[in-house]
Amino acid sequence: MGSFTVNTNSFVRGKTRQRGPSSPYKINLTSEQKQELESWVRSRSKPYGLVRRAQIILLLDQGMTITKVARNVNVTRTVVRDWAKRFMQCGIDGLYDEPGRGRKPVFSVDVAIHAIKIACEKPDHRGRSLSQWDCTEIAKELVRSGVVDDISPETVRRILESQKLKP
């Protein structure tokens, strides 16, 4: 049979030594922080993004390298670094999404108010021969009355749906 050799450089006092540079982001969780993040990971109701961030921090706390954490959680090393920085600066609160994320509304609140007002009126009050409004007709009426230059029926539908209204 063939022989094999053991690379003694990969063992230090019975433990496997990590290869590559150690992480500059040293995470040392308190028992309370660790408990909370572990509960996030077990939770079925937490958003996936928060669960993934908790996994990143817990793995870094275990001493895992950024590269191994990234591979384990299936994200890039940059993502791991960014969340580690945020956690070190802000603690657990830093793992939540910052306010103001997402696309800003294109139309002002005034447009929404006018759309809701039109939807709540009978079409014949506006000189329309309809039995009831639909989103296309409300969009046309908003343009005709000069409230907006252009608006899609889908946008009108979303405005009305946000107020639990159906034309």
Secondary structure as GFF3:
##gff-version 3
##sequence-region A 1 167
A	DSSP	three_ten_helix	8	10	.	.	.	ID=ss1
A	DSSP	beta_strand	11	12	.	.	.	ID=ss2
A	DSSP	beta_strand	15	16	.	.	.	ID=ss3
A	DSSP	alpha_helix	31	42	.	.	.	ID=ss4
A	DSSP	alpha_helix	48	61	.	.	.	ID=ss5
A	DSSP	alpha_helix	66	73	.	.	.	ID=ss6
A	DSSP	alpha_helix	77	90	.	.	.	ID=ss7
A	DSSP	three_ten_helix	91	95	.	.	.	ID=ss8
A	DSSP	alpha_helix	109	120	.	.	.	ID=ss9
A	DSSP	three_ten_helix	123	126	.	.	.	ID=ss10
A	DSSP	alpha_helix	135	144	.	.	.	ID=ss11
A	DSSP	alpha_helix	153	162	.	.	.	ID=ss12
###
